[in-house]
């Protein structure tokens, strides 16, 4: 991360000091009106600068007043009968008008206390007399008096209030509402909001404020705490002056569930009319008012934090009721809600990058009045800063909360606070993230917790496979989590959940029974599993266990008997974790079992695993999976790859739904169990690298569902048997001597003859000094048009570097061959199979047979 100097926000001289500056002649305006006005400002949280010291004549206004005027967001002048007699007042007025003219949205508001706008505009009566006296008094500076006249003319033409002969309290309420509306236009700006400038520009481009011919609806989506509302507010503030009506409705979902729809509609009407209409009694009246007001003028409407499309539709603000050129901006954590509302565009708010995160943290964590850079932070503070940013992972809310919490605290408190955050996040962060989880349906909550505890950063298709085995309908569930900004899928197809959301999920599991992991639904940490080991009671609450070797965990050996006590275990996944003891039984509820480096030579055969969907025991120490048969009605995948001690194949006669069987690189396995040929739903059979294989059930070729049967990659079979003493079986009728690396077939079978189902080849080849462990099989017609049919793995790569004599069996289905060269006329043609490798290869002898339907018998 690049180290840069950071100037604190508080040191900026451009920040407004006051909300309102009020200029009036104190002896003219009755104290009750002024006092009531300023009291009303205070009640509404409006900071006002009061200047009633303007009785002095002929003096320039003070530097303090100039700074107060320049530092105020709204400027108010109260015109009274004797206001123009004070040169001080007139100088203030000229300065106020000058400041107001420098901004896009006029912020100067006149109040006509006991004079009419006409008297001020035409400068008659008391105003005419006062200006004549000033001209006489300032003969040598007539330009100044002329500027005062022009200022009075311009300001009197602005929209304001004439309160003579009106009830003051009612007029004061209107003034306060107008000021609040003006302040709402300027509460947020891009300046000082880290990382906001580029995001604002991108969102404004999507909204397209320059187009007046159409209504546009744009969504802003992202996870909780990422800054959706802040971004929408800044864009709203920067552009509302372009619209006759504008409204920012805060936290729709909270208001909707709290006080209801009518309250939201009242808020919308009140903002659009600047508080002129407040008496609304039912939804129908509100909806009618909204549509009437929005049809006749351009409007900018921001609907913040919607979590249900009904909230948006019931509000009554729809595309078809808006005047051309209007804009609706909707923020939500849920992309599905936005899509359902009918958007033109969606802006996805991204996490802060490293530089932005560092800048924001330093602004919150260190003093305002100093410039902070990496070089100026002590080495220890910098280390802890990096830890804090690693924890926050670019989430603005987390960075702000952490930085503010650590501000002005010494280094020991920083260490303690950051250690505590691992299990006890700040409430301000946790509450925002918890809302996203609370909005999920029960099955989606289960998927969220599984990803948080087990599957973060893992490939999406594999996660889907495991969740499917758990019965959690992952296709729709993962889609919902993506829509709700709880997970993303990166460019490598990995599921990515923000670390703070991951910690939220794990905390939810732990909170079910703090310090009692045997009562949790999921176990993912070896230390927690170890705490369970020392009891003898049955464990009924744990339904999923995943234990993987992590660099930050100490080495430990766990007891396998603990797993036998988990009677309701549905999901078990273990990778590179040491176990001792024995496993005599396992839960009959088990649906997914993956255990890499399974340490035992047998699998418990007394188990009832009729619910098991996936059984993966790669790199295991298994010699024989089980004795006899096991009821595996729901088993779809069995993977025993790289189990180098496996000598006896499993009997799969009671696994009728098996679709994928992987036995790669089981080098001691000599035959495949005949029951494999009866698996009518088998799609993939992978025997690659089984170099000791000597027999194979030919009935496998008759399985209609089979797509891949291979030693490496169907409708193909490729089996490699090492050794020169193995002859080509007599079943291959046409046997010939080889020629280089080619196998020529004189006549291709009739493609329209449904009696043949494929072609089987057997070749004895000599391989020398191969530069790869792969053999490629290519298919050519007599014109030399070719296609790669398959490639097969020989075994370990080092085996391919010496001279080897191999017997290779290839089988290609009729469909595979026809599709391979479907653009060519194959009937009766002479064609060629070519065996190729990077190195020297010679076909010594080969045999061929066209496989017929009756051969399957």
WOTAKA-V14693 format. One record per run of one state. SS is the DSSP state (a for helix, b for strand, c for the rest). FROM is the first residue (numbers start at 1). LEN is the number of residues. If there is no record, write none. Layout:
ss = [SS/SS]
from = [FROM/FROM]
len = [LEN/LEN]
This chain:
ss = [c/b/c/a/c/b/c/a/c/b/c/a/c/b/c/a/c/a/c/b/c/a/c/a/c/a/c/b/c/a/c/a/c/b/c/a/c/b/c/a/c/a/c/a/c/b/c/a/c/a/c/b/c/a/c/b/c/a/c/b/c/a/c/a/c/a/c/a/c/a/c/b/a/c/a/c/b/c/b/c/a/c/a/c/b/c/a/c/b/c/b/c/b/c/a/c/b/c/b/c/b/c/b/c/b/c/b/c/b/c/b/c/b/c/b/c/b/c/a/c/b/c/b/c/a/c/b/c/b/c/b/c/b/c/b/c/b/c/b/c/b/c/a/c/b/a/c/b/c/b/a/c]
from = [1/6/8/9/12/18/25/31/44/48/52/63/71/72/80/83/86/87/101/108/113/117/123/125/138/139/157/161/163/168/185/196/208/216/222/228/243/245/250/252/259/261/273/283/296/299/304/309/316/319/322/327/333/335/342/345/349/354/366/371/373/379/393/396/407/411/422/427/439/442/456/459/460/470/474/484/488/490/494/497/499/512/517/520/522/524/526/534/539/540/544/549/557/560/561/565/566/567/571/576/578/581/592/597/602/603/614/617/624/625/637/640/648/649/660/663/671/672/674/679/684/687/695/696/698/703/708/711/716/723/734/738/739/740/742/746/756/769/774/782/786/794/797/802/804/814/821/831/837/840/853/857]
len = [5/2/1/3/6/7/6/13/4/4/11/8/1/8/3/3/1/14/7/5/4/6/2/13/1/18/4/2/5/17/11/12/8/6/6/15/2/5/2/7/2/12/10/13/3/5/5/7/3/3/5/6/2/7/3/4/5/12/5/2/6/14/3/11/4/11/5/12/3/14/3/1/10/4/10/4/2/4/3/2/13/5/3/2/2/2/8/5/1/4/5/8/3/1/4/1/1/4/5/2/3/11/5/5/1/11/3/7/1/12/3/8/1/11/3/8/1/2/5/5/3/8/1/2/5/5/3/5/7/11/4/1/1/2/4/10/13/5/8/4/8/3/5/2/10/7/10/6/3/13/4/1]
